[in-house]
Amino acid sequence: MTPAELSRTVVRVVRSAVDEGALNVAGDAVPDAVKVERPRPGGGGDYASGVALKLAAAAGLPPRRVAEVLRQRIADQPGIALVEISGPGFLNITLDRGGRHEVVRDILEAALPYGYGDSLRGQSFEFADVSGERGRVVTEVVARLLQSQGAIARIGRTGEPLPLVAAPGSRLSALVGVDAARWAFLRAARHDRPRTDVDELLAQRESNGLFRVRYAYSRSRALTRNALELGFEGEVGPVPDGEVLLGLLSDHPGVLESAARHRAPDRLARHLEAVADELLRFQHGVLPLGDEKPSAAHRNRLALAEAAGTVLAGGLSLLGIDAPEFL
């Protein structure tokens, strides 16, 4: 279950509780979307929601009482293993591990647009055209992130998206190439100075985040090719040793929404680095070793690796950076 699916599940539960009279809340007070996020320190589960705190005033009840009304109803939904209440009324939700691997199917079916949503539908944003290279690149990507969440985003007088190129005459782009320059501008947080060390931006080593992300993507494609040579393909199924990677892939829609809301492409860049690092660790168990025959576990691991590669390619695409199959 993805964060977007979990959000929709919680909204359905809230509406059901209101319709049944368990919560005396006016219809227009029921949210169209509910934010779910990783639990704060001290909280448990896979995700947490503060929906009970937001509904408390409209329901005329303490937040914890609202949370108690919703807790079991959410726990009874498919894909949910446990719901607990923490703090003033946060709902800590643990997903059913048996079905967690279904996120792989979601990714492979959605392909590059996996994680796109409609949480910002109906909202419109206008940005002034800027002349500085970093400003142009960041504005363009922020607009694309907003659009990925259903918003309307316009840049400059024409309202057309800026082209996926760096500004003409850019010194950094001329030295390291457009993709490396874009990564330097986008990886740095808004108030941080971008890393412009030419040797580092061009280095093909672990310290170079863009290299790790692109290398991990190319490895995912190589795994597919190698598996075909061995006579098997990926198949969605449980991957007990892939929980960390599954968690990162499940987080991807929430990362895109957060990056859009906060106008922070660096959040997406950092997330891609985390996915790449975990994929590079995980890859060693994907293919059979020696005389070992391909098994269901190998097919399931391959599907997970392919899903991770899809997320990496989709994220780089939003950043306007190429994802080469061969590196």
VONU-194587 format. One record per residue (C-alpha): residue number from 0; x, y, z; residue in one letter. Coordinates in nm, 3 decimals. Example, Ala and Ser with C-alpha at 12.3 -4.5 7.8 and 13.67 -1.06 7.14 Angstrom:
% VONU-194587
resi, u, v, w, resn
0, 1.230, -0.450, 0.780, A
1, 1.367, -0.106, 0.714, S
This chain:
% VONU-194587
resi, u, v, w, resn
0, 0.000, 0.000, 0.000, M
1, 0.145, 0.334, -0.105, T
2, 0.108, 0.650, 0.106, P
3, -0.144, 0.780, -0.148, A
4, -0.351, 0.463, -0.118, E
5, -0.329, 0.478, 0.260, L
6, -0.444, 0.841, 0.251, S
7, -0.746, 0.744, 0.043, R
8, -0.820, 0.457, 0.284, T
9, -0.819, 0.691, 0.584, V
10, -1.046, 0.938, 0.403, V
11, -1.292, 0.656, 0.324, R
12, -1.291, 0.552, 0.690, V
13, -1.356, 0.908, 0.806, V
14, -1.646, 0.947, 0.565, R
15, -1.788, 0.613, 0.674, S
16, -1.765, 0.712, 1.042, A
17, -1.947, 1.037, 0.965, V
18, -2.217, 0.862, 0.759, D
19, -2.273, 0.609, 1.039, E
20, -2.309, 0.887, 1.297, G
21, -2.001, 0.779, 1.492, A
22, -1.858, 1.127, 1.429, L
23, -2.091, 1.424, 1.427, N
24, -1.907, 1.626, 1.165, V
25, -2.048, 1.840, 0.885, A
26, -1.983, 1.697, 0.539, G
27, -1.774, 1.993, 0.429, D
28, -1.541, 1.936, 0.726, A
29, -1.440, 1.594, 0.597, V
30, -1.106, 1.637, 0.419, P
31, -1.062, 1.536, 0.056, D
32, -0.712, 1.415, 0.137, A
33, -0.531, 1.313, 0.453, V
34, -0.159, 1.354, 0.506, K
35, 0.028, 1.040, 0.610, V
36, 0.396, 1.053, 0.694, E
37, 0.668, 0.864, 0.872, R
38, 0.607, 0.856, 1.250, P
39, 0.776, 1.119, 1.460, R
40, 1.028, 1.020, 1.730, P
41, 0.849, 0.810, 1.990, G
42, 0.579, 0.696, 1.748, G
43, 0.543, 0.347, 1.608, G
44, 0.422, 0.184, 1.291, G
45, 0.502, 0.256, 0.928, D
46, 0.300, 0.577, 0.892, Y
47, 0.127, 0.830, 1.113, A
48, -0.169, 1.059, 1.057, S
49, -0.291, 1.359, 1.254, G
50, -0.639, 1.349, 1.102, V
51, -0.801, 1.304, 1.446, A
52, -0.648, 1.631, 1.566, L
53, -0.785, 1.814, 1.263, K
54, -1.135, 1.671, 1.306, L
55, -1.157, 1.721, 1.683, A
56, -1.293, 2.075, 1.680, A
57, -1.555, 2.000, 1.414, A
58, -1.661, 1.686, 1.602, A
59, -1.671, 1.859, 1.941, G
60, -1.456, 1.583, 2.090, L
61, -1.103, 1.553, 2.230, P
62, -0.856, 1.440, 1.962, P
63, -0.786, 1.109, 2.135, R
64, -1.159, 1.030, 2.138, R
65, -1.176, 1.094, 1.764, V
66, -0.870, 0.874, 1.720, A
67, -1.041, 0.596, 1.917, E
68, -1.342, 0.614, 1.684, V
69, -1.117, 0.579, 1.380, L
70, -0.856, 0.335, 1.509, R
71, -1.037, 0.003, 1.473, Q
72, -1.213, 0.111, 1.156, R
73, -0.877, 0.176, 0.992, I
74, -0.730, -0.146, 1.135, A
75, -1.012, -0.344, 0.971, D
76, -0.916, -0.224, 0.622, Q
77, -0.730, -0.456, 0.382, P
78, -0.354, -0.412, 0.394, G
79, -0.353, -0.276, 0.752, I
80, -0.202, -0.489, 1.029, A
81, -0.227, -0.259, 1.331, L
82, -0.331, 0.093, 1.431, V
83, -0.223, 0.250, 1.759, E
84, -0.283, 0.591, 1.917, I
85, 0.007, 0.801, 2.042, S
86, 0.048, 1.146, 2.191, G
87, -0.254, 1.375, 2.181, P
88, -0.425, 1.167, 1.912, G
89, -0.188, 1.060, 1.636, F
90, -0.280, 0.739, 1.457, L
91, 0.024, 0.516, 1.404, N
92, -0.046, 0.270, 1.125, I
93, 0.143, -0.053, 1.061, T
94, 0.096, -0.206, 0.717, L
95, 0.039, -0.574, 0.654, D
96, 0.384, -0.706, 0.564, R
97, 0.229, -0.988, 0.363, G
98, 0.105, -0.745, 0.099, G
99, 0.375, -0.481, 0.115, R
100, 0.547, -0.615, -0.194, H
101, 0.242, -0.509, -0.399, E
102, 0.406, -0.168, -0.427, V
103, 0.636, -0.332, -0.681, V
104, 0.338, -0.411, -0.902, R
105, 0.211, -0.054, -0.862, D
106, 0.546, 0.085, -0.975, I
107, 0.588, -0.145, -1.272, L
108, 0.233, -0.074, -1.390, E
109, 0.259, 0.303, -1.345, A
110, 0.614, 0.322, -1.488, A
111, 0.784, 0.664, -1.473, L
112, 0.478, 0.854, -1.341, P
113, 0.470, 0.639, -1.025, Y
114, 0.417, 0.874, -0.734, G
115, 0.225, 1.136, -0.930, Y
116, -0.094, 1.238, -0.750, G
117, -0.372, 1.490, -0.725, D
118, -0.319, 1.631, -0.378, S
119, -0.263, 1.981, -0.525, L
120, -0.536, 1.963, -0.788, R
121, -0.719, 2.291, -0.824, G
122, -0.425, 2.497, -0.702, Q
123, -0.244, 2.733, -0.936, S
124, 0.108, 2.870, -0.908, F
125, 0.280, 3.140, -1.113, E
126, 0.654, 3.199, -1.114, F
127, 0.848, 3.490, -1.255, A
128, 1.099, 3.403, -1.524, D
129, 1.449, 3.430, -1.381, V
130, 1.782, 3.482, -1.551, S
131, 2.029, 3.307, -1.320, G
132, 2.112, 2.951, -1.415, E
133, 2.037, 2.796, -1.077, R
134, 1.717, 2.997, -1.043, G
135, 1.598, 2.887, -1.387, R
136, 1.670, 2.521, -1.321, V
137, 1.514, 2.514, -0.974, V
138, 1.204, 2.706, -1.087, T
139, 1.153, 2.473, -1.381, E
140, 1.179, 2.161, -1.163, V
141, 0.954, 2.304, -0.891, V
142, 0.692, 2.369, -1.160, A
143, 0.723, 2.010, -1.278, R
144, 0.692, 1.876, -0.924, L
145, 0.378, 2.083, -0.869, L
146, 0.233, 1.956, -1.195, Q
147, 0.309, 1.599, -1.089, S
148, 0.072, 1.653, -0.797, Q
149, -0.210, 1.792, -1.009, G
150, -0.140, 2.164, -0.972, A
151, -0.126, 2.419, -1.252, I
152, 0.217, 2.583, -1.264, A
153, 0.316, 2.861, -1.501, R
154, 0.651, 3.027, -1.554, I
155, 0.703, 3.373, -1.696, G
156, 0.473, 3.560, -1.930, R
157, 0.412, 3.274, -2.170, T
158, 0.330, 3.021, -1.901, G
159, 0.541, 2.764, -2.082, E
160, 0.773, 2.528, -1.890, P
161, 1.138, 2.622, -1.912, L
162, 1.341, 2.396, -2.140, P
163, 1.537, 2.110, -1.987, L
164, 1.871, 2.278, -2.049, V
165, 2.099, 2.499, -1.848, A
166, 2.127, 2.867, -1.922, A
167, 2.332, 2.954, -2.234, P
168, 2.690, 3.046, -2.162, G
169, 2.690, 2.878, -1.822, S
170, 3.043, 2.830, -1.697, R
171, 2.957, 2.527, -1.482, L
172, 2.758, 2.353, -1.756, S
173, 3.041, 2.413, -2.003, A
174, 3.287, 2.251, -1.763, L
175, 3.089, 1.949, -1.636, V
176, 2.793, 1.911, -1.872, G
177, 2.428, 2.001, -1.832, V
178, 2.324, 1.697, -1.625, D
179, 2.601, 1.735, -1.367, A
180, 2.537, 2.109, -1.339, A
181, 2.164, 2.052, -1.291, R
182, 2.232, 1.795, -1.018, W
183, 2.464, 2.037, -0.838, A
184, 2.197, 2.308, -0.840, F
185, 1.910, 2.078, -0.741, L
186, 2.087, 1.863, -0.481, R
187, 2.168, 2.166, -0.266, A
188, 1.891, 2.288, -0.036, A
189, 1.744, 2.628, -0.114, R
190, 1.972, 2.825, 0.119, H
191, 2.285, 2.614, 0.068, D
192, 2.564, 2.687, -0.175, R
193, 2.578, 2.425, -0.456, P
194, 2.891, 2.213, -0.483, R
195, 3.075, 2.333, -0.790, T
196, 3.400, 2.138, -0.760, D
197, 3.457, 2.025, -1.119, V
198, 3.663, 1.719, -1.030, D
199, 3.399, 1.595, -0.788, E
200, 3.107, 1.659, -1.024, L
201, 3.283, 1.460, -1.295, L
202, 3.414, 1.184, -1.068, A
203, 3.276, 0.835, -1.120, Q
204, 3.298, 0.730, -0.758, R
205, 3.077, 0.683, -0.452, E
206, 3.120, 1.038, -0.328, S
207, 2.938, 1.164, -0.638, N
208, 2.564, 1.135, -0.571, G
209, 2.459, 1.167, -0.934, L
210, 2.703, 0.895, -1.036, F
211, 2.560, 0.660, -0.770, R
212, 2.202, 0.723, -0.883, V
213, 2.279, 0.673, -1.251, R
214, 2.500, 0.373, -1.183, Y
215, 2.226, 0.209, -0.974, A
216, 1.978, 0.264, -1.256, Y
217, 2.216, 0.113, -1.512, S
218, 2.268, -0.186, -1.280, R
219, 1.892, -0.243, -1.263, S
220, 1.881, -0.260, -1.643, R
221, 2.184, -0.491, -1.652, A
222, 2.014, -0.725, -1.404, L
223, 1.715, -0.752, -1.638, T
224, 1.938, -0.830, -1.935, R
225, 2.140, -1.086, -1.741, N
226, 1.827, -1.255, -1.608, A
227, 1.690, -1.292, -1.961, L
228, 2.014, -1.460, -2.062, E
229, 1.960, -1.703, -1.774, L
230, 1.603, -1.767, -1.887, G
231, 1.391, -1.589, -1.628, F
232, 1.203, -1.262, -1.574, E
233, 1.092, -1.062, -1.276, G
234, 0.779, -1.164, -1.090, E
235, 0.610, -0.967, -0.812, V
236, 0.617, -1.154, -0.482, G
237, 0.743, -1.138, -0.123, P
238, 1.103, -1.027, -0.075, V
239, 1.194, -1.079, 0.292, P
240, 1.543, -0.934, 0.247, D
241, 1.412, -0.631, 0.058, G
242, 1.216, -0.455, 0.333, E
243, 1.440, -0.148, 0.340, V
244, 1.422, -0.102, -0.037, L
245, 1.046, -0.166, -0.035, L
246, 1.007, 0.101, 0.230, G
247, 1.199, 0.357, 0.027, L
248, 0.994, 0.282, -0.284, L
249, 0.672, 0.310, -0.083, S
250, 0.791, 0.650, 0.040, D
251, 0.842, 0.784, -0.313, H
252, 0.490, 0.931, -0.364, P
253, 0.515, 1.110, -0.031, G
254, 0.858, 1.244, -0.120, V
255, 0.726, 1.386, -0.448, L
256, 0.435, 1.552, -0.271, E
257, 0.662, 1.696, -0.001, S
258, 0.912, 1.822, -0.259, A
259, 0.628, 1.990, -0.447, A
260, 0.461, 2.147, -0.142, R
261, 0.788, 2.281, -0.003, H
262, 0.929, 2.368, -0.346, R
263, 1.234, 2.164, -0.255, A
264, 1.381, 1.951, -0.538, P
265, 1.669, 1.863, -0.304, D
266, 1.429, 1.633, -0.115, R
267, 1.379, 1.429, -0.430, L
268, 1.752, 1.424, -0.506, A
269, 1.836, 1.297, -0.158, R
270, 1.564, 1.033, -0.183, H
271, 1.705, 0.909, -0.513, L
272, 2.045, 0.875, -0.349, E
273, 1.891, 0.664, -0.070, A
274, 1.711, 0.439, -0.320, V
275, 2.030, 0.403, -0.526, A
276, 2.243, 0.315, -0.224, D
277, 1.999, 0.048, -0.108, E
278, 1.959, -0.096, -0.458, L
279, 2.336, -0.124, -0.496, L
280, 2.347, -0.313, -0.165, R
281, 2.050, -0.534, -0.258, F
282, 2.158, -0.620, -0.613, Q
283, 2.407, -0.888, -0.512, H
284, 2.133, -1.139, -0.429, G
285, 1.922, -1.086, -0.741, V
286, 2.088, -1.331, -0.982, L
287, 2.168, -1.698, -0.915, P
288, 2.528, -1.772, -0.823, L
289, 2.737, -2.048, -0.974, G
290, 2.529, -2.354, -1.063, D
291, 2.228, -2.224, -0.870, E
292, 1.901, -2.241, -1.065, K
293, 1.667, -1.939, -1.085, P
294, 1.401, -1.965, -0.818, S
295, 1.087, -1.773, -0.720, A
296, 1.303, -1.572, -0.479, A
297, 1.529, -1.462, -0.766, H
298, 1.229, -1.363, -0.978, R
299, 1.082, -1.162, -0.687, N
300, 1.412, -0.987, -0.618, R
301, 1.449, -0.902, -0.986, L
302, 1.105, -0.741, -0.994, A
303, 1.196, -0.533, -0.690, L
304, 1.524, -0.424, -0.850, A
305, 1.338, -0.332, -1.170, E
306, 1.088, -0.128, -0.968, A
307, 1.375, 0.055, -0.796, A
308, 1.527, 0.132, -1.136, G
309, 1.191, 0.267, -1.252, T
310, 1.173, 0.502, -0.952, V
311, 1.528, 0.623, -1.017, L
312, 1.454, 0.690, -1.385, A
313, 1.128, 0.867, -1.303, G
314, 1.293, 1.085, -1.040, G
315, 1.580, 1.182, -1.269, L
316, 1.327, 1.262, -1.542, S
317, 1.149, 1.507, -1.310, L
318, 1.485, 1.669, -1.237, L
319, 1.549, 1.697, -1.611, G
320, 1.846, 1.461, -1.597, I
321, 1.915, 1.172, -1.830, D
322, 1.914, 0.813, -1.699, A
323, 2.154, 0.619, -1.925, P
324, 2.103, 0.244, -1.952, E
325, 2.475, 0.190, -2.002, F
326, 2.725, 0.375, -1.787, L
